[in-house]
Structure formats: structure tokens, C-alpha cells
Amino acid sequence: MAARIGIDTGGTFTDVVRWSPRGLVVHKLPSTPRDPSRAVLEGLAAVRREPDEAVDVVHGTTVGLNAVLTGDVVRTVFVTNRGFEDLIEIGRQERTDLYALAPSRPVPPVPRALRVGVACRRGPDGEPEQALTPREIARTVAAVVRRRPAAIAIGLLHAPSAPADERALAKALRRALPRVPITCSAELLPATGEFERFSAAILNAAIAPIVGGYTTRLADGIGNGTLRLMRSSLGILPPAEAAAFPARAMFSGPAGGVLASALAAQRLGWSRVAAFDMGGTSADLCLVADGDAVQDDGAIAGLPLPLPGVGVHTVGCGGGSIAFADRGDALRVGPRSAGADPGPACYGHGDEPTVTDAHVALGHLGASSLLGGAFPIDVDASVRALERLGRRLGLDAARTARGILTIADATMARAILQITAERAVDPATVPLVAYGGAGGLHAAGLIGRLGMPCALLPPWPGAFSALGLALAGEAAECSAAVREHADAQGHRRIAATLRRLAAEARDRIATTARVSATVHARYRGQGATLRVPFVTDLAAAFSRAHRDRYGFAIDAAIEVVRVTVRAENRPHRLPSATNSSPLPATIAGVRRPPLGGASLPVVSRASLRSRRAGPLVVEEATATTVVPAGCSIEPTPGGLLLRRRR
């Protein structure tokens, strides 16, 4: 049996977890931003028992996401109905910033010259209004070939009701350009809303060669074994689906941590938690309710990507976020990050102060805190960087460091409010699951600011996302566009469609422990939809969801416009923190902060046997937890519980 290995690539570190029922092996190493595959293969070699050992690698990567955010995508041609070439640029009549005097609009990754109109048209029910002829197909293929595409997206009006025209164009284009990946919008996202569907198809096509090239290099380097990606909506993507639709794995890295957070909440009997992953470059936050964190109203760089995915809210605040004085000499933190190269000043290569440097200067991190001393840090370099910034601000280094941490906490607290209070959820009822290399450094500050009941520091927090990848089960999703009323007759027709989709989803994975179904419904006349479980009384379920989301429900006709079936194998159980010791770390008994102040007791996480009151610092190889005065920390089978003393 191949060894299951989860690998999560972050902006600063790459985390590798080897899982088996007998225990875990955890390895952490600096990322290689210029070629992320180098760190992945190096980390894999470190946990392999033999160079040719068979492995089952589940990978969380942001290669596609980074390509979209930086605009570094391939030359993509978009084929659509003649007269609708500009639809993806017109978008919706929405303004994200109502008060901007000079608002800017997101720019689609397909310029006007690379959009090809085809003379054909179908109506809302799929009936042809202008037939697609062989002559028009030949003309369209020639126009696409002249534009020398590296990828092609096809999006036609009402294609989910009748995808034959998209398929005919794709078939002809594949004959002419056999090595160019093609995305049909109705296959990727069989949903109403042309702008959103076209945008998703274009984004998928634009990253397909990039993600495909990256995974091919990795698979060749792995040798004896398989490489699979985590889908954004949790669960492992079948390889064929990942190759055709890499956009379904756009948020595969954060998904691993969200899955592990859901397993941690389940172990402790919590119905709802806020997953908080603070790494070196950013902080990802996600509300997990009853084990579910999936939404389908995502966006990237202002462009809609309404594919199922974890509802992660990301802020540019991580351990490597750079602190600076703005033009008004006010202190700012992020979103620019020092990353892995040069990294924070304490790494010995850069000279700009970061959040990590503030922790070093205040004594929260010592010279041997990172990776149990395997990644030494330069304390004096942190102090010098803070002193330089402090002179610009008119502050001493200690006040500068404390100011950096205060701003970082405020930034992340606002993000937590966005995933809780803005959805009518009181953060005082939501425990925090804090992980990532820097999650434990800020957990106490966040629960104090927001009145959250407690924070859980799970086992192996610095590699928790990679652990989630290693524990994931296989999953397949199948969707179809429908147009049915939420009444008894419509319910029967929807059920028949779902049975067909369930058979298709089961065929995509070897074994399935459970199958679930959801529908996208709306009040007749609405544009947006809500995702609700398929239950006997769909109308009541939709009304509850609408009231929870928008604060009201009305007595009006409800229609279902899309259905989805998910087949999945259950993930492996999260290992107990008491049965699996975290990696040991070199621990000093007391640490005197470099900038002065009271000494801090430093204890090993493995040595904690009972509740301890702060102030103290808890160290382990992959992370550090700060327990300030007024807080206590206690070991439990689910992890360390950090609470405010009442």
C-alpha cells in the first residue's frame, strides 16, 4: 500500500506530512518561490523511507491562484456568440466601492483581440434560434488558429440547457489544435448567469497549461507513486478531472486546513469554529459550521469564479508581512511580504522589519524557536530593523514592535468579523482554531479582542494544512442545470436528475461511504441563488436559508436552477494530540526579551500535563504559542485550549 503524504506549499514554508495509522512524520522546509516543485520534491525525499518507495501524494498548491493574481497566465482565446464578445468585460451592474471617485474594473485575462464571435444562437430552453453550421464551425476554427492560442475557452448563451454547440466547436478545435487545452463553460459550470459562467471558463483555460505543466514536472519527479490535488470544496480530485478543470483546485492549499479544522471541531463536539491559518505571507480565515465550509460565490482578482470551494477570506497579514511608515509617517503592516527570500530580517538575508521580527524582539521567539533550532534566527538583526523603523516613527524599538502586533491583530480581527458578524454570527459563540506557523502567536490577542470563547491550538499547528491533505478522502462532484419549481412535481423530477448524477459521481471514485445532494434555488425573478441541501420540503429549507443570509423570507414562488451530487470517501480521523507527541523542540527555561522587560517562562508543548496560567511561551518545532497574562492554556486530546481567565 502506498504511503499517504500531504504537501502544502506556502509563500514562506513548504509543509510535508506522512500519515499512517501508526503515526505521523512531519517535515517543514523553506519554500522555493521561483520553482515551488523544488521544495516539494526535497520535502518528499525527506519523508520517504526509500528513494523508490511507492507514495500517494495529495498536494495543495496555489500555482494557479498566483498566476491569476499576478496576471501571468497563458495566451487564451475566448469563443462566444457573435455580438456578445464584450459581455465578460461589461460584467454586472455592481460597484464594489460606492465612494470611489475613479473606480476601476477588473480586466479579464482575454483582451478584445483574442475574442472570437461565432454566428449561432440558442434560446433559454436550448432551442436553436440560429443554427451552428459546418461552414461557421470551419470559419471559427480558422479564426482561432490565426490567434495562436495556448488555451481556449468556449462560452455560448444558454449552453447548460443544450451543450451540443459548445461540444461541436470543441471537437473541431481539438482536431485543429490537438495540444491546446479547451474548456467548455457548460461542462465546467452548468449554471445560469453567462457572465459568471464565461468568467469561470476563461480562468480555467488560462491556468490549465500552467497547472498542467507544474503537476507533470512534479509527477515525473515523484517517480514511483501518484500525485493528486485537493479540490477547493474539500476531498481529493480524480486526476482526469484535475487535468481538465484545474480551477476546481484553485484554493486547494487553504482547503487542507479547513478540512482539518472541521475534523478538530467534530472531535470536540463543536458545531461551529473559525479556522485561522496564519502563515508567512497571509492569514486565511474560514467559518466552518456543522462540518461545512463550502460556498460557490467566489472571486479572484475581481473576476467571479462561482465554483464550489471553501469560503476562505484572506488578508495580507502573515509572519513575513513588512512593517513600514507611510507618507504620513503612520505605522502600517503588510500586505507586502518578505516571503521566503529574503524573508524577515531575522532570517539573515533581508533588512525590513516584519511581524516575525516584532515577536523576536519582544521575546516571543528565540534564536532556536523555528524548526527546533534547525532554522536559526538572528535576534540582533530583528532589533536593528525595528530600531531603524522606530527612528522614522519617533518611537523606541519596543513600542514599534508592540505597535506592529497591535495592527496585525486589528487586521485579522476585522477579517474574523467579516466571516462571522457580517453573516449574523456572534463571534463570542465561535471558538477559534489557530494554526499555521504564526497562528499561536496571535490567538490570544484575537480571542481577547472579539470575546471569542477560546482558541484551539491543534496538534502539529505549523503543518496542519498538510495534515488535512494527508487525511482527505476522495470526492467527486457532478452538476446539472435544471429549471424546476420547488413543489411536489418539481421535487420528483429533481430527484430523478439527482439519481442519474449520483451514479455518475460514484463511477468516478473507487468506493464511496456517502452521497449528498444540494440544489441552487431562488425566488422567481431573483438573479442570485442560495445553495441548500436537497430535502423533502425544499421551499421551507430555502426560506430558512434566505432568512439566515438576508434577514427575511417572503411568500413567493421558488425555483431550482442547478443541482449537484457529491460522492466522497470519509477522511481519516484526526490523530489524538495526547497519543501522538508533537516534534520535540530545544527549550530554554526562561527567555529575557531583547528589548527589555520581564522574563518569559518557556515550556515545551510535549511537557504540558495540566493547565498553566500565563504569561508564558509554549514552543514546539512547527509553531509557538504566546499565553499572555490573563490567559491560561490546557492540554486536551484535541489539542491545547487557550482561554481568557474570568
Buried (B, 14 or more C-beta within 10 A) or exposed (E): EEBBBBBBBBBBBBBBBBBEEEEBBBBBBBBBBEEBBBBBBBBBEEBBEEEEBBBBBBBBBBBBBBBBEEEEBBBBBBBBBBEBBEBBBEBEEEEEEEEEEEEEEBEBBBEEEBBBBBBBBBEEEBEEEEEBEEEBBEBBBEBBBEBEBBBBBBBBBBBBBBBBBBBBBBEBBBEEBEEBBBBBBBBBBBBBBBBBBBBBBBBBBBBBBBBBEBBEBBBEBBBEBEBBBBBBBBBBBBBEBBBBBBBBBBBBBBBBBBBBBBBBBBBBEBEBBBBBBBBBBBBBBBBBBEBBBBBBBBEBBEBBBBBBBBBBBBBBBBBBBBBBBEEEEEBBBBBBBBBBBBBBBBBEBBEBBBBBBBBBBBBBBBBBBBBBBEBBBBBEBBBBBBBBBBEEBEBBBBBBBBBBBBBBBBBBBBBBBBBBBEEEBEBEEBBBBBBBBBBBBBBBBBBBBBEBBBBBBBBBBBBBBBBBBBBBBBBBBBBBBBBBBBEEEBBEBBEEBBEEBBEBBBEBBEEBEEBBBBBBBBBEEBEEBBBBEBEEEBBBBBBBBBEEEEEEBEEEEBBBBBBBBBBBBEBBEBBEBEEBEBBBBBBBEEBEBBBEEEEBBBBBBBEBEEEBEBBBBBBBBBBBBBBBEBBBBBBEEBBBBBBBEE
